[in-house]
């Protein structure tokens, strides 16, 4: 595996691979890799001949009160994991490589980017979209792989791909979970043993919500019941809990019929966690 820091060097290497007839898959990450990331790498390997993984902690995705400085940076360990998993290229650019004219927003996520995660983290999706666009311009992949745990991010990136990178296929990897059901996350390492149990209780509530909705429960009543449960039994500070139409990423009401998605963001102690579950059908 080659560790590359410069955009020009990476592009030269990828041009060589394309000349040999190889297809390129790309997995963008912020590092601190875990099994969830590696599952995305496996999907990328199934899709293409050559895999590029980027590790870049993007300053534009963090608000003034968020954990940019504390976000885990484990590049040596990440490189070892990717080497073992037969990734050909690890791209770890510095800020100047991504933002040669200084960090500045160049892409906006629109109305969807101001809801849910966007409401809790103003500007987050504009920063995410700006860096994803820049990375896509550098790598020019045939396939890009994102994890479904960041459901709103995937929804917004899919629109970017459709508008600007139409020859690229977006593959969505299923959320990898621990045995308890807790979604794997780079932030899980900051949970104490007691907080981990509380985080697992959030997932348990999502599961119960899904079962109730698929059995015919009203959306409004289910949300009220489990919002209370998450803040009491899971001792979590809930930022949002919603049932949305995945086609437009907007909340549904009691009259909605069809497939849906439950989304949640909550703080357990000082650790902010997100998750989501698909609902097969409401009011079917």
Secondary structure, 3 states (H helix, E strand, C coil): CEEECCHHHHHHHHHHHHHCCCCEEEEEECCCCCHHHHHHHHHHHHHCCEEEEEECCCHHHCCCCCCCCCCCCCHHHHHHHHHHCCCCEEECCCHHHHCCCCCCCCCCCCCHHHCCHHHHCCCHHHHHHHHHHHHHHHHCCCEEEEECCCHHHHHHHHHHHHHHCCCCEEEEECCCECCCCCECCHHHHHCCHHHHHHHHHHHHHHHHHHHHHHCCCCHHHHHHHHHHHHHHCCCCEEEEEEEEECCCCEECCCCCCEEEEEEEEEEECCEEEEEEEEEEEECC
